[in-house]
Amino acid sequence: MFQVNDLVMYGTHGICKVNAIGSLAMSAAQEDRLYYTLKPLYEEQHSAVYTPVDNKKAAIRPAVTKEEALELIDQIPDIETIWVVDDRQREGKYKEIMQRNEGTGWMQIIKTLYLKKQKRLAEGKKSTAKDDFYFNMAQELLYGELAAALLMDRTKVKGLVEEQVSQEDSPVASVDLKS
């Protein structure tokens, strides 16, 4: 169980601070159930998010530590890229990675799509809307978590990550899941 003031990663809300733990005086809440009251650090439109403490379906985990964040950034050159040729299978792969709620997977999406985008721009092409969607979602989640762990602004984290990714000289691997 998390404690008040812990930082957690919660689904697509990203990095959140546990503001309270207890029962809720809401009609939708069960009286005998404990809930986390979470404050997303980077979501302006949500003042609080509530989730049951014993919820097995919610993707909630402790946020990475400073050491874990630095280790992940150092590992960027070794994180493999993946490119699934079929559009539907590629989106399925991205959804699967996003649902795992972990930084290495998000970094894999970011690295893959950053390199692919650079290649497409060099060819005078744009990236696809689906690729942009998953790229942006992975960036929001990962950069928010790393920024909180490193006590940095998210734009500085983005610069650190892009610097590491841009040192990559191997092309994006193409994978066809049909075989």
C-alpha positions in Angstrom: 0.0 0.0 0.0 1.2 3.5 -0.8 1.5 6.2 1.7 0.4 9.9 1.6 3.0 12.0 -0.3 4.3 9.0 -2.3 4.7 9.5 -6.0 3.0 6.9 -8.2 2.4 6.2 -11.9 -1.3 5.8 -12.5 -2.5 4.7 -15.9 -2.7 7.5 -18.5 -2.8 10.2 -15.7 0.9 9.7 -15.4 2.9 10.8 -12.4 0.6 11.5 -9.4 1.1 12.4 -5.7 -0.9 10.4 -3.1 -2.8 13.2 -1.3 -5.0 11.1 0.9 -6.0 7.5 1.7 -9.4 6.8 3.2 -13.1 6.4 2.5 -14.9 8.8 0.2 -18.1 10.7 0.8 -19.4 10.2 -2.7 -22.4 8.4 -4.0 -20.3 6.2 -6.4 -17.9 5.2 -3.6 -18.4 2.2 -1.4 -18.5 3.2 2.2 -16.4 0.3 3.5 -13.7 0.7 0.9 -10.4 2.7 1.1 -9.5 4.9 -1.8 -6.3 6.7 -2.9 -6.9 10.4 -3.7 -4.3 11.2 -6.3 -3.2 14.5 -7.7 -1.7 14.3 -11.2 1.4 16.5 -11.3 1.0 17.5 -15.0 -2.8 17.4 -15.6 -4.3 20.8 -15.3 -7.9 19.8 -15.9 -8.1 17.2 -13.1 -8.0 18.4 -9.5 -8.0 14.8 -8.1 -8.3 11.2 -9.2 -9.8 8.5 -7.0 -9.0 4.8 -7.2 -9.7 2.0 -4.7 -6.6 0.9 -2.8 -7.4 -2.8 -3.6 -8.2 -2.2 -7.3 -6.5 -5.0 -9.2 -7.4 -3.5 -12.6 -5.8 -0.1 -12.2 -2.3 0.3 -13.5 -0.6 1.9 -10.5 3.0 1.5 -9.4 5.6 3.4 -7.5 7.3 6.1 -9.5 11.0 5.5 -10.4 13.7 6.8 -8.1 16.4 9.3 -9.2 18.9 6.4 -9.6 16.4 4.3 -11.7 15.7 7.4 -13.9 19.4 8.0 -14.5 19.9 4.3 -15.3 17.1 4.3 -17.8 18.5 7.4 -19.6 22.0 5.7 -19.7 20.4 2.6 -21.2 18.8 4.5 -24.1 21.5 3.5 -26.7 20.9 -0.2 -25.7 17.1 -0.1 -25.9 16.0 -1.9 -29.0 13.7 -0.3 -31.5 10.8 -2.1 -33.0 8.9 -1.4 -36.1 5.9 -3.5 -37.0 5.1 -3.2 -40.7 1.3 -3.8 -40.5 -0.5 -0.7 -39.2 -3.0 -2.6 -37.1 -0.4 -4.9 -35.6 1.8 -1.9 -34.9 -1.0 -0.1 -33.1 -1.7 -3.3 -31.1 2.0 -3.5 -30.1 2.0 0.1 -29.0 -1.2 -0.4 -26.9 0.3 -3.5 -25.3 3.4 -1.5 -24.4 1.4 1.4 -23.0 -0.7 -0.9 -20.8 2.4 -2.4 -19.2 2.9 1.1 -17.6 6.7 1.0 -17.5 9.4 3.3 -18.6 11.5 1.0 -20.8 8.5 0.3 -23.0 7.7 3.9 -23.3 11.3 4.6 -24.2 11.2 1.9 -26.8 8.2 3.7 -28.5 9.9 7.1 -28.2 13.2 5.9 -29.6 11.5 4.0 -32.4 9.2 6.8 -33.5 11.8 9.5 -33.1 14.2 7.7 -35.4 11.5 6.9 -37.8 10.3 10.5 -37.8 13.8 11.7 -38.6 14.1 9.3 -41.5 10.7 10.3 -42.9 11.5 14.0 -42.6 14.7 13.4 -44.5 12.6 11.8 -47.2 10.2 14.8 -47.3 7.4 12.8 -45.6 5.4 13.3 -42.4 4.9 10.8 -39.6 1.5 9.1 -39.4 -1.2 10.4 -37.0 -1.2 7.1 -35.1 2.5 7.2 -34.7 2.3 10.8 -33.5 -0.4 9.8 -31.0 1.6 7.0 -29.3 4.9 9.1 -29.5 3.2 12.0 -27.7 1.5 9.7 -25.1 4.7 7.9 -24.3 6.6 11.2 -24.0 4.0 12.7 -21.7 4.1 9.7 -19.4 7.9 9.0 -19.4 9.1 12.6 -19.3 6.7 13.4 -16.4 8.0 10.5 -14.4 11.6 11.2 -15.1 11.2 14.9 -14.4 9.7 14.2 -11.0 12.5 11.7 -10.1 15.2 14.1 -11.3 13.6 17.3 -10.0 13.9 18.8 -13.5 11.6 20.5 -16.0 10.1 18.1 -18.5 11.6 20.0 -21.4 15.1 19.4 -20.0 14.3 15.7 -19.7 13.1 15.7 -23.3 16.4 17.3 -24.3 18.4 14.6 -22.4 16.4 11.8 -24.0 16.7 13.3 -27.5 20.4 13.7 -27.1 20.8 10.1 -26.3 18.5 8.9 -29.0 20.1 11.1 -31.7 23.4 9.3 -31.0 21.8 6.2 -32.4 23.2 5.3 -35.8 21.4 2.0 -36.4 18.2 2.1 -38.5 14.8 1.2 -37.0 14.3 -2.6 -37.2 11.4 -3.7 -39.3 9.3 -6.5 -37.9 6.4 -8.3 -39.6 4.2 -10.1 -37.1 2.4 -12.1 -39.7 5.1 -14.7 -39.9 
